[in-house]
Amino acid sequence: MKFKILVILFLNLNFVSLYCQKDIKSDTISKIYESERNYIGINLSPLFNVFTNNDPIEKAKISFIYKKNFGTLNARFSFNYLRDPTNNVFDYYYPTSSSDSTITYRYLFSDYNHYDFRFGFEKLRYLSSSRFHVGLDGILGFGTQTSNYGHQFYMKDTTASYLQFSNNLLNNNSGNISYHYLIAGFDMSFGMDLFLSESILLTFQLTPQFNYFMVNKNSIEIIDPIGEYKNHGRNYTDFKIGYFDLLLTYKF
């Protein structure tokens, strides 16, 4: 998290200073940067998260991207896979009942994965050894969502500590819901490209995204004895600002 905050501040400061300047013109820009007009790349952030934040690789965005250069503008197309499995670690929990010697918690879990195709453009600004871009993509995709819940029963012992005990009645009050959905939305990107060579570049990119999820009502499967999911399975919006992409790209 601290690293992401530092990256955000770094990119923002560079964007402010860069875009407040006059246009930078150089006769060597096309030779240095755009001798090849096609780009193919892969998102390295899943591996990066494992080593820096100890996050599971599934929580990052896996992306394959193609770009076509038109001078100071790139057209880009990407295929992305996002997954966030949390079935082994509860998303959140809350107490449902308590007494002087017992307390019952309800634990909720979720798991989503989706695939999307993105297409858009990015505007380029050049410096001597790097360049910056601001981009915009449309998003189309599909995915699945699974959620479930269970309970844990705690009883106070002779030392006034709470220990977990089995409760068959509570164990039977578990539920789950799953459904498929279509995705429509857009993202913006703020990135910095570092040229490792004339053909290879590394891109640091922040990609906030807004999605609208349209649930396929016919795909809903639900077991819900206590009514936990009465407001689930509906169309909803989602805005995420925390996606940090580290792209390795080859030009040809």
C-alpha positions in Angstrom: 0.0 0.0 0.0 2.8 2.5 0.9 4.5 1.7 -2.4 1.3 2.4 -4.4 0.9 5.7 -2.6 4.5 6.7 -3.5 3.9 5.7 -7.1 0.7 7.7 -7.3 2.4 10.8 -5.8 5.4 10.4 -8.2 3.3 10.1 -11.3 1.0 12.9 -10.3 3.9 15.3 -9.7 5.5 14.3 -13.1 2.2 14.8 -14.9 1.6 18.2 -13.4 5.1 19.4 -14.3 5.1 17.8 -17.7 1.7 19.1 -18.9 2.3 22.6 -17.5 5.3 22.9 -19.9 5.1 23.9 -23.6 5.1 21.1 -26.2 8.4 19.5 -26.5 9.6 19.2 -30.1 12.6 17.1 -31.3 13.6 15.9 -34.8 14.9 12.7 -33.2 11.7 11.6 -31.4 10.4 9.5 -34.3 13.8 7.9 -34.7 14.3 7.1 -31.1 10.8 6.2 -30.0 8.8 5.3 -33.0 11.0 3.5 -35.4 8.6 0.6 -35.0 4.9 1.3 -34.8 3.5 -1.9 -33.2 3.6 -2.9 -29.6 2.8 -6.1 -27.7 3.0 -6.3 -24.0 2.2 -8.2 -20.8 1.2 -7.0 -17.3 3.9 -8.0 -14.8 2.0 -6.6 -11.7 0.8 -10.1 -10.6 4.4 -11.2 -10.1 5.3 -7.8 -8.7 2.6 -8.0 -6.0 3.8 -11.4 -4.9 7.3 -10.1 -4.1 6.5 -6.6 -2.8 3.2 -7.0 -1.0 2.9 -10.8 -0.4 -0.5 -10.6 -2.1 -1.8 -13.8 -3.9 -1.1 -13.7 -7.6 -4.8 -14.1 -8.3 -5.6 -10.7 -6.8 -3.8 -8.8 -9.6 -4.9 -8.0 -13.1 -3.5 -10.3 -15.8 -3.3 -8.4 -19.1 -2.1 -8.8 -22.7 -2.0 -5.7 -24.7 -1.4 -4.5 -28.3 -0.8 -0.9 -29.4 -0.5 0.8 -32.7 1.4 4.1 -32.8 0.3 7.1 -34.8 2.9 9.7 -33.8 1.8 11.3 -30.5 -1.2 8.9 -30.2 -1.5 5.2 -29.6 -4.5 3.1 -30.3 -4.6 0.2 -27.9 -6.4 -3.1 -27.4 -6.1 -5.4 -24.4 -7.5 -8.7 -23.0 -7.7 -8.8 -19.2 -8.4 -11.4 -16.5 -9.2 -10.4 -12.9 -9.8 -12.7 -10.0 -10.1 -12.2 -6.3 -10.6 -15.5 -4.4 -11.2 -15.1 -0.7 -12.8 -18.4 0.3 -10.0 -19.2 2.7 -10.0 -15.8 4.4 -13.3 -14.2 5.3 -14.2 -10.8 3.8 -15.9 -9.6 6.9 -17.9 -10.8 9.9 -20.3 -9.5 12.5 -22.0 -10.7 15.7 -25.5 -12.0 15.3 -26.3 -12.9 18.9 -24.7 -12.8 22.3 -25.3 -13.6 26.0 -23.3 -13.3 29.1 -21.3 -16.5 28.2 -21.7 -16.9 24.4 -21.4 -15.0 21.2 -22.2 -16.0 17.6 -20.5 -14.5 14.5 -21.6 -14.7 10.9 -18.7 -14.9 8.4 -19.1 -13.9 4.8 -16.9 -14.8 1.9 -16.8 -13.9 -1.8 -15.1 -14.9 -5.0 -15.3 -13.2 -8.4 -13.5 -13.6 -11.7 -14.1 -11.9 -15.0 -12.7 -11.5 -18.4 -12.8 -8.2 -20.4 -11.7 -6.7 -23.7 -10.6 -3.1 -23.7 -10.1 -0.7 -26.6 -9.1 2.9 -26.6 -6.4 5.5 -27.1 -3.6 7.2 -25.2 -2.0 10.6 -25.7 1.8 10.7 -25.6 4.2 13.4 -24.3 7.9 12.9 -24.7 11.0 13.6 -22.7 14.6 12.8 -23.5 14.7 9.3 -22.0 11.1 8.6 -21.2 7.5 9.6 -22.0 4.2 10.0 -20.3 0.7 9.2 -21.4 -3.0 9.7 -20.5 -5.4 7.1 -21.9 -9.0 6.1 -22.0 -10.5 2.7 -22.8 -14.0 1.3 -23.2 -14.6 -2.1 -21.4 -16.7 -5.0 -22.5 -16.6 -8.4 -20.7 -18.3 -11.1 -18.7 -17.7 -12.9 -15.3 -19.0 -14.8 -12.4 -19.6 -14.0 -8.7 -19.9 -16.4 -5.9 -20.6 -15.5 -2.2 -21.3 -17.7 0.8 -21.6 -17.4 4.5 -21.3 -19.5 7.7 -21.3 -19.1 11.5 -19.0 -19.7 14.4 -20.1 -20.1 18.0 -17.9 -19.0 20.9 -18.4 -19.8 24.6 -16.7 -18.3 27.6 -14.5 -20.8 29.6 -13.5 -20.7 33.2 -10.6 -18.2 32.5 -13.1 -15.8 30.8 -11.6 -16.5 27.4 -13.9 -17.3 24.4 -13.3 -20.6 22.7 -15.0 -21.8 19.5 -17.4 -24.8 19.8 -19.4 -26.7 17.3 -23.1 -25.9 17.0 -25.0 -28.2 14.6 -28.0 -25.8 14.4 -25.8 -22.9 13.3 -23.8 -25.1 10.9 -27.0 -25.9 9.0 -27.7 -22.2 8.6 -25.1 -21.6 5.9 -25.9 -20.2 2.4 -24.4 -19.3 -0.9 -25.3 -17.5 -4.1 -23.7 -17.5 -7.6 -24.5 -15.8 -10.9 -23.0 -14.7 -14.2 -22.9 -11.1 -15.4 -22.0 -8.9 -18.4 -19.7 -5.9 -17.9 -19.7 -2.5 -19.5 -17.5 0.4 -18.4 -14.4 2.5 -19.0 -11.0 3.1 -17.5 -8.5 5.9 -17.5 -4.7 5.4 -17.3 -1.9 7.6 -16.2 1.5 6.1 -17.2 5.2 6.7 -17.5 7.2 4.7 -20.2 10.9 4.0 -19.6 12.8 2.9 -22.7 15.1 0.1 -21.8 16.2 -0.1 -25.4 14.8 1.0 -28.8 12.5 -2.0 -28.8 11.8 -2.7 -25.2 10.0 -0.4 -22.7 8.7 -0.6 -19.2 5.5 1.2 -18.3 4.3 2.2 -14.8 0.6 2.9 -15.0 -2.3 3.7 -12.7 -5.6 2.6 -14.1 -8.8 3.6 -12.3 -11.9 1.9 -13.7 -15.6 2.2 -13.6 -17.8 -0.8 -14.4 -21.5 -1.6 -14.6 -22.4 -5.2 -14.0 -25.5 -6.6 -15.6 -26.6 -9.8 -13.9 -28.0 -12.7 -15.9 -31.1 -13.5 -13.8 -31.4 -16.9 -15.3 -28.0 -17.9 -14.0 -28.7 -17.2 -10.3 -28.3 -20.2 -8.0 -29.1 -19.5 -4.4 -29.4 -21.2 -1.0 -30.2 -18.7 1.7 -32.1 -20.0 4.8 -31.7 -16.7 6.7 -32.3 -14.1 4.0 -28.7 -12.7 3.9 -28.8 -12.3 0.1 -32.2 -10.7 -0.3 -30.5 -7.7 -1.9 -28.0 -9.6 -4.0 -28.1 -10.8 -7.6 -29.0 -7.3 -8.9 -27.3 -5.1 -11.4 -24.7 -2.9 -9.7 -21.8 -0.4 -10.3 -18.3 -0.7 -9.2 -15.4 1.9 -9.1 -11.8 0.8 -8.4 -8.9 3.2 -8.2 -6.2 0.9 -6.9 -5.1 -1.0 -10.0 -1.3 -0.5 -10.6 0.0 -2.0 -13.9 3.6 -2.7 -14.6 3.7 -3.4 -18.4 6.7 -4.9 -20.3 6.3 -4.1 -24.0 8.2 -5.1 -27.1 8.1 -2.9 -30.2 8.3 -4.2 -33.7 
